Amino acid sequence: MSTPLDIPPADPSPDTLTRPRLPFWRRLGGEGLAVSILIHVALVVIALVWVIATITDQAAKKDPEAFITGTGGGNGGQKAKEFKTRLQPKNIKALAKTNARITTKNANSTVAISSLPVSAPSMSLGGAAGGNSKGFGGGSGGGIGSGKGAGVGGGKNFISMFGAKLNGGEAIGIVGTFYDFKQDRSGKPTAAMGDPANQGSKANGPAIAAYRKEVHEFLVERKWSITSLSDKYRAPDVLWAAQIFIPNVSADMGPKAYGVEKTVKPSRWIAHYKGAVKVPQTAKFRFVGMGDDFLCVKWSGRVVLDSGYDQPIVGGGNIYPDFGKQKFAETHPSKLGKPLRCGPWLTMTAGQSVPLEIVIGETPGGLFAAFLLFEVADAAGKGTGLKLVRFADSPLPAEIAKGHPDVPNVDMLAKGWLFKPVKQADAR
């Protein structure tokens, strides 16, 4: 029996594959983990940048570096508190927005007047010769403050008995436009001019006749169409009237109030007021008044008053064409040389918006006056006393606050009877 041989193991072949020993980092998946970590770090950085940018933007909007002036009033709210610790600018007025005044060199060009800013000016009118009233001062405050303020405004408001010439502020009242029948739109004399140096002389009879003819054409034949006045000289500025109550004044106060006293002689002119008003109460009423030389009123499209030395629509017989050619001849006494005439009885409904037009005019020159009042009927259909037609509840000027002796027994305050404008109509 043979003895087994000890055979040594064969040497490994150089071609035999063996698994390399990997580092611990790679055995843990280090390459994929590193990529994932890098991606997440990048996302976190982007998110942080976005959040910081958003917070910064919101903070800038809430508390801007620039100083802010608010047109709101009151105590200013939170914004005003924040401004206390901030650097104040040297000139706050320079930061307030100034309303641009739109003018035209051509007095007869067509200009549409938009609604004015909402700050309401005081309509305490000046004397017959007019005057100046300061605009509103500047104010600061945020929009969340309580109370009311005048806001920011500049310039001056010219005010006269014929109305207010506003440079900023809410237009209160009905708008009036001035026309001179003695000149055409380019300023050339018309047949109504006559002798400019002696406007009231008898030699101007033909000129006065020409004026009356054209007024009649405008009010009767053209039915108050302002396009028929397009060939007349027109004042470049309008006035806003809070009432029509003008005691005897020089006839040159009309052109002066409208700023055309240097180009318009004080005769043969008209002022046309137009607007829409809200009826204050439901009642039966009538207009009462008088103009030197005339005053005509149209209410809801119908002529409801024609009173004065001249009566271009109803004539001396007081025959009203829009009321079945009825005669309305009742009057109230005055010391003007002519009585205050009464128009037809009308019915008004509270809250109703009604278009209103008023035309006043001066013929030969000298003195001028105009009064527009109304009277409410009682249950028996009788008048209960004269009240002033008012379009604003601001204080009346001192000259007429207690009425005027030429027109006695007038309730000048007319509490509860404010004919408030609801639509600012441009008479042009």
Residue pairs with C-beta under 8 A, 6 or more apart in sequence:
63 82
67 83
67 86
67 87
67 88
67 89
67 92
67 95
68 79
68 83
68 140
68 142
69 92
69 95
69 96
69 138
69 139
69 140
69 152
70 76
70 79
70 139
70 140
70 141
70 142
70 143
70 145
71 97
71 119
71 139
71 151
71 152
72 141
72 142
72 143
72 145
72 149
72 151
73 139
73 141
73 145
73 147
73 148
73 149
73 150
73 151
74 141
74 145
74 146
74 147
74 148
74 149
75 141
75 145
75 146
75 147
76 83
76 140
76 141
76 142
76 145
77 141
77 142
77 143
77 144
77 145
77 146
78 142
78 144
79 141
79 142
79 143
79 144
79 145
80 140
80 141
80 142
80 145
83 140
89 95
92 138
92 140
93 138
93 154
96 138
96 152
96 154
97 152
98 154
98 155
99 117
99 153
99 154
99 155
99 167
99 168
101 155
101 167
102 111
103 236
104 111
104 236
107 185
107 233
107 234
107 235
107 236
108 185
108 186
108 230
108 233
108 234
110 428
111 428
112 426
112 428
113 175
113 238
113 424
113 426
113 428
115 171
115 424
116 166
116 168
116 169
116 170
116 171
116 424
117 151
117 153
117 168
117 169
117 170
118 170
119 136
119 150
119 151
119 153
119 168
119 169
119 170
120 169
120 170
120 172
121 133
121 135
121 136
121 157
121 164
121 166
121 169
121 170
121 172
122 133
122 394
122 395
123 159
123 164
123 172
123 173
123 242
123 392
123 394
124 133
124 159
124 394
124 395
124 396
124 397
125 159
125 160
125 161
125 164
125 242
125 396
125 397
126 133
126 159
126 160
126 161
126 397
127 161
127 397
127 398
127 399
128 160
128 161
128 246
128 247
128 249
128 250
128 253
128 399
129 160
129 249
129 253
129 256
130 158
130 159
130 160
130 161
130 162
130 253
130 256
130 257
131 158
131 159
131 160
132 156
132 157
132 158
132 159
133 156
133 157
133 158
133 159
134 156
134 157
135 153
135 154
135 155
135 156
135 157
135 167
135 168
135 169
136 150
136 151
136 152
136 153
136 168
136 169
137 150
137 153
138 152
138 153
139 149
139 150
139 151
139 152
141 149
153 168
153 169
154 167
154 168
155 167
155 168
156 167
157 164
157 165
157 166
157 167
157 168
157 169
158 164
158 165
158 167
158 259
159 165
160 239
160 253
160 256
160 257
161 245
161 246
161 249
161 253
161 257
161 397
161 399
162 176
162 239
162 241
162 246
162 253
162 254
162 257
162 258
162 271
163 173
163 176
163 239
163 240
163 241
163 242
163 257
163 273
164 172
164 173
164 239
164 240
164 241
164 242
165 237
165 238
165 239
165 240
165 259
166 240
171 240
171 424
172 240
172 242
172 391
172 392
172 394
172 421
173 240
173 241
173 242
173 243
173 275
173 391
173 392
173 421
174 240
174 241
174 273
174 274
174 275
174 277
174 356
174 358
174 391
174 421
174 425
175 238
175 239
175 240
175 241
175 273
175 274
175 275
175 424
175 425
175 426
175 427
176 238
176 239
176 240
176 241
176 271
176 272
176 273
176 274
176 427
177 226
177 234
177 235
177 238
177 271
177 272
177 274
177 427
177 428
178 234
178 235
178 239
178 254
178 255
178 258
178 260
178 264
178 269
178 270
178 271
179 229
179 232
179 233
179 234
179 235
179 269
179 270
179 271
179 272
180 232
180 233
180 234
180 235
180 255
180 260
180 263
180 264
180 268
180 269
181 190
181 192
181 210
181 211
181 214
181 215
181 232
181 268
181 269
181 270
182 189
182 190
182 192
182 193
182 194
182 196
182 207
182 211
182 233
182 264
182 265
182 267
182 268
182 269
183 189
183 190
183 193
183 232
183 233
183 263
183 264
184 190
184 231
184 232
184 233
185 230
185 231
185 232
185 233
185 234
187 233
187 263
189 196
190 210
191 206
191 207
191 210
192 207
192 208
192 210
192 211
192 214
192 268
193 207
194 203
194 204
194 206
194 207
194 208
195 201
195 203
195 204
195 207
196 265
198 204
199 265
199 266
199 267
199 268
199 364
199 365
200 267
200 364
200 365
200 366
204 364
207 268
208 268
208 363
208 364
211 268
211 363
212 310
212 312
212 363
215 270
215 294
215 310
215 312
215 361
216 312
216 313
217 228
218 224
218 225
218 228
218 229
219 296
219 303
219 312
219 313
219 359
220 312
220 313
222 228
224 298
224 357
224 359
226 272
226 427
226 428
229 272
233 263
233 264
234 428
235 255
235 258
235 259
235 260
235 264
236 259
236 260
237 258
237 259
238 426
238 427
238 428
239 257
239 258
239 271
241 273
241 391
242 390
242 391
242 392
242 394
243 372
243 388
243 389
243 390
243 391
243 392
243 396
244 273
244 289
244 295
244 358
244 360
244 370
244 371
244 372
244 389
245 370
245 371
245 372
245 388
245 400
245 404
245 412
246 368
246 369
246 370
246 371
247 369
247 399
247 400
247 404
247 406
247 407
248 292
248 336
248 367
248 368
248 369
248 406
249 367
249 368
249 369
250 266
250 366
250 367
250 368
251 266
251 267
251 362
251 365
251 366
251 367
251 368
252 261
252 266
253 266
253 368
254 266
254 269
254 271
254 362
254 368
255 261
255 263
255 264
255 265
255 266
255 269
258 271
265 365
266 362
266 365
266 368
267 362
267 363
267 364
267 365
268 362
268 363
268 364
269 361
269 362
270 359
270 360
270 361
270 362
271 359
271 360
271 361
272 357
272 358
272 359
272 427
273 357
273 358
273 359
273 360
273 427
274 355
274 356
274 357
274 358
274 425
274 426
274 427
275 355
275 356
275 391
275 421
275 423
275 424
275 425
276 353
276 354
276 355
276 356
276 421
276 422
276 423
276 425
277 353
277 354
277 356
277 391
277 419
277 420
277 421
277 422
278 351
278 352
278 353
278 354
278 419
278 420
278 421
278 422
279 348
279 349
279 350
279 351
279 352
279 353
279 354
279 419
280 350
280 416
280 417
280 418
280 419
280 420
281 348
281 350
281 416
281 417
282 348
282 349
282 350
283 347
283 348
283 376
283 377
284 345
284 346
284 347
284 376
284 377
284 381
285 345
285 346
285 348
285 374
285 375
285 376
285 377
286 304
286 342
286 343
286 344
286 345
286 346
286 374
286 375
286 377
286 383
287 297
287 299
287 304
287 305
287 342
287 343
287 346
287 372
287 373
287 374
287 389
288 305
288 332
288 340
288 341
288 342
288 343
288 373
288 374
288 375
288 386
289 295
289 297
289 305
289 307
289 340
289 341
289 370
289 371
289 372
289 373
290 307
290 308
290 334
290 336
290 338
290 339
290 340
290 341
290 369
290 370
290 371
291 307
291 308
291 309
291 360
291 361
291 369
291 370
291 371
292 308
292 309
292 336
292 337
292 338
292 362
292 367
292 368
292 369
292 370
293 308
293 309
293 310
293 361
293 362
293 363
293 364
293 368
294 306
294 307
294 308
294 309
294 310
294 311
294 312
294 359
294 360
294 361
294 363
295 305
295 306
295 307
295 308
295 358
295 359
295 360
295 370
295 371
295 372
296 303
296 305
296 306
296 312
296 313
296 358
296 359
297 303
297 304
297 305
297 306
297 343
297 356
297 357
297 358
297 372
298 304
298 355
298 356
298 357
298 358
299 346
299 354
299 355
299 356
300 354
300 355
301 355
302 322
302 323
303 313
303 314
303 320
303 321
303 322
304 320
304 322
304 343
304 344
304 346
305 341
305 343
305 372
306 312
306 313
306 314
306 318
306 320
306 341
306 343
307 338
307 340
307 341
307 343
308 338
309 337
309 338
309 363
310 361
310 363
311 318
313 320
313 321
314 320
314 321
317 327
318 327
318 328
318 329
318 341
319 325
319 326
319 327
320 326
320 327
320 328
320 343
320 344
323 344
326 344
328 341
328 342
328 343
328 344
329 341
330 341
330 342
331 339
331 340
331 341
331 342
332 339
332 340
332 342
332 386
332 409
333 339
333 340
333 408
334 340
334 371
334 406
334 407
334 408
335 405
335 406
335 407
335 408
336 369
336 406
336 407
340 371
340 373
340 386
340 407
342 375
342 383
345 377
345 381
348 354
353 422
353 423
355 425
356 419
358 372
360 370
362 368
369 406
371 407
372 388
372 389
373 386
373 387
373 388
373 389
373 407
373 410
374 386
374 387
374 389
374 417
375 383
375 384
375 385
375 386
375 387
376 383
376 384
376 387
376 417
377 383
377 384
378 384
385 409
385 411
386 407
386 409
386 410
386 411
387 410
387 411
387 414
387 417
388 410
388 411
388 412
388 413
388 414
389 414
389 419
390 414
390 417
390 418
390 419
391 418
391 419
391 420
391 421
392 418
392 420
393 418
395 401
396 412
396 413
400 412
401 412
402 412
403 409
403 410
403 412
404 410
